[in-house]
Amino acid sequence: MLLLTPIAKLKTTNPNILATLPLRFGHMLRKFTLSATVLLVLATLWGMHALHVSNPESAPGPQNHHGGVQIAPPALRAKDGLPEFLPAEARTLVRLIQQGGPFPYRKDGIIFGNREKRLPARPYGYYREYTVETPGSHDRGARRIVTGGDPPEIWYYSDNHYTSFRSFNVSTR
């Protein structure tokens, strides 16, 4: 009933009530905003957890101490000495990298910055990235090979645009 009372009448009955209205309203608004923010964060975390649990492909596989890097087991090697998880286009690209090119994409061989720190820390310029062709894709696609060193001594494959990497060895011929 307080809000329906004319302001002039409020001033005559209790002059302090008008002074406390902004404080009360501000306090209620802050409590509401804080509660809504906490609920939003909890709902987001729950949703992310539910998506991760329901997606078996996102389950973590064998990883070394660098987080997103998987080591290919030695038993899974093809006849060419490369791991079986590499697609045919990546095998062709490995040979091109060993030969020094020519590469099909102008961005091949540029510095890979490792900004997300998914690979072991090395000085800037140590890593180079190359595009693994994706059949049917109208752009560079998501598949990459990242090498470390010059000539390359460390090799990584990503099929999801740098979200995760699989380490593999390449024999020098």
C-alpha positions in Angstrom: 0.0 0.0 0.0 3.0 2.2 0.5 3.6 2.6 -3.3 0.0 3.7 -3.9 0.2 6.6 -1.4 0.8 10.0 -2.9 4.3 11.4 -2.4 3.1 14.6 -0.7 1.3 12.5 1.9 4.4 10.4 2.5 6.5 13.5 3.1 4.1 14.6 5.9 3.7 11.2 7.6 7.3 9.9 7.5 10.0 11.9 5.8 12.6 9.1 6.2 10.7 6.5 4.2 11.4 8.2 0.9 15.1 8.3 1.7 15.2 4.5 2.3 13.3 3.5 -0.8 16.3 3.7 -3.2 18.5 1.8 -0.8 15.9 -1.0 -0.4 15.3 -1.2 -4.1 19.0 -1.2 -4.9 19.7 -3.9 -2.4 16.9 -6.1 -3.8 18.1 -5.5 -7.3 21.7 -6.5 -6.4 20.4 -9.7 -4.7 18.3 -10.6 -7.7 21.2 -9.9 -10.1 23.6 -12.0 -8.1 21.1 -14.9 -7.8 20.3 -14.8 -11.5 24.1 -14.8 -12.3 24.8 -17.8 -10.1 21.9 -19.7 -11.6 23.1 -18.9 -15.1 26.6 -20.1 -14.4 25.4 -23.3 -12.8 23.0 -24.0 -15.7 25.9 -23.4 -18.2 28.3 -25.7 -16.3 25.6 -28.4 -16.0 24.9 -28.2 -19.7 28.5 -28.4 -20.6 28.9 -31.4 -18.3 25.9 -33.1 -19.8 27.1 -32.6 -23.3 30.6 -34.0 -22.4 29.2 -37.1 -20.7 26.7 -37.9 -23.5 29.3 -37.6 -26.3 31.6 -40.7 -26.2 33.9 -39.1 -28.8 34.8 -36.4 -26.3 36.0 -39.0 -23.7 39.7 -38.5 -23.0 42.0 -41.0 -24.6 45.6 -41.8 -23.7 47.5 -38.5 -23.1 50.9 -37.5 -22.1 51.6 -34.7 -19.6 50.9 -32.0 -22.2 47.1 -32.2 -22.0 45.8 -32.3 -25.5 48.5 -34.4 -27.1 48.0 -38.1 -27.6 50.9 -40.4 -28.3 50.3 -43.0 -31.0 51.0 -46.5 -29.8 54.0 -48.0 -31.8 51.9 -51.1 -32.7 49.5 -49.0 -34.8 51.9 -48.3 -37.7 51.2 -48.7 -41.4 53.6 -50.1 -44.0 54.9 -46.6 -44.7 56.0 -46.2 -41.1 53.3 -43.7 -40.3 50.5 -44.4 -37.7 47.3 -45.8 -39.1 45.2 -42.9 -37.7 46.7 -40.6 -40.3 44.4 -40.2 -43.4 45.9 -40.7 -46.9 46.0 -37.0 -47.4 48.2 -36.5 -44.3 50.6 -39.2 -45.6 51.0 -37.3 -48.8 51.5 -34.1 -46.9 54.2 -35.7 -44.7 56.2 -36.5 -47.9 55.7 -32.9 -49.1 57.0 -31.5 -45.8 60.0 -33.8 -45.9 60.8 -32.6 -49.5 60.2 -28.9 -48.6 57.1 -28.5 -50.8 55.6 -27.3 -53.0 52.4 -27.0 -50.8 48.9 -26.6 -52.1 47.9 -23.8 -49.7 49.8 -20.5 -49.4 49.4 -20.6 -45.6 51.3 -24.0 -45.4 54.5 -23.6 -43.5 53.5 -20.5 -41.5 54.4 -20.2 -37.8 52.0 -22.0 -35.5 51.7 -19.8 -32.4 50.5 -22.5 -29.9 48.5 -19.8 -28.1 46.2 -22.3 -26.4 49.4 -24.1 -25.1 48.2 -27.5 -26.1 51.7 -28.4 -27.3 54.9 -28.4 -25.2 56.2 -24.8 -24.7 58.9 -23.9 -27.2 60.2 -20.5 -28.5 58.0 -18.6 -31.0 58.7 -19.9 -34.5 59.5 -23.4 -33.5 56.2 -24.8 -34.7 55.0 -24.7 -38.3 51.5 -25.7 -39.5 50.3 -27.4 -42.7 46.9 -28.1 -44.1 45.8 -31.7 -44.6 43.4 -31.6 -47.5 39.8 -32.6 -46.6 37.9 -34.1 -49.6 34.7 -32.2 -50.3 35.7 -29.2 -48.3 35.5 -25.8 -50.0 38.1 -24.2 -47.6 41.2 -25.4 -45.8 39.1 -27.6 -43.5 39.9 -28.6 -39.9 42.8 -31.1 -40.4 46.3 -29.9 -39.8 49.8 -31.2 -39.3 52.0 -29.2 -37.0 55.8 -29.8 -37.0 58.4 -28.7 -34.5 62.0 -27.8 -35.5 63.8 -27.2 -38.7 64.1 -29.8 -40.2 61.0 -31.2 -38.4 61.8 -33.4 -35.5 58.4 -33.4 -33.8 55.1 -34.1 -35.6 51.5 -33.6 -34.5 48.2 -34.3 -36.3 44.9 -32.5 -35.5 41.6 -33.4 -37.1 39.6 -30.8 -35.2 41.4 -27.5 -35.9 43.9 -27.6 -33.0 41.4 -28.6 -30.3 43.5 -31.8 -29.7 46.7 -33.3 -31.2 48.1 -36.7 -31.7 51.8 -37.0 -31.7 53.5 -39.3 -34.2 57.0 -40.1 -35.4 58.3 -39.8 -38.9 61.5 -41.7 -39.9 64.1 -39.6 -41.7 65.1 -41.1 -45.0 
